[in-house]
Amino acid sequence: MTSPTARSLILLRKEGWTCQVVEKFNQFAGVRIDLFGCIDIVAIKTGIPGVLGIQATSRGNVSTRIKKIMALPEAKLFVECGNQLMVWGWDKYKKHWRVRREVISF
């Protein structure tokens, strides 16, 4: 099975974004650590100002991720600095993967 992060990278590149995974795995603690506590991927694109930060997850976890992000001062600062923050939730519908894109606004 392909992870939500991998699916997001594929779609971003197909849409013309330059992107990079910014979460890391701490092997000693056995946990993934996101950039600023909420960003898995950063992406940039000519003609679009700022940086796009994406939290990639399953579609059923979108609302939980949004609540978590809204409580993070780093997430608010990221957006206030002219960047965009989104949660992308993936699920399979009739044998095809689809994504729900939610913009985080403070």
Sequence and secondary structure as in RCSB ss.txt:
>XXXX:A:sequence
MTSPTARSLILLRKEGWTCQVVEKFNQFAGVRIDLFGCIDIVAIKTGIPGVLGIQATSRGNVSTRIKKIMALPEA
KLFVECGNQLMVWGWDKYKKHWRVRREVISF
>XXXX:A:secstr
   HHHHHHHHHHHTT EEEE  EEETTTTEEE BTTTBSEEEEETTEEEEEEEEEEEGGGHHHHHHHHHT HHH
HHHHHTT EEEEEEEEEETTEEEEEEEE   
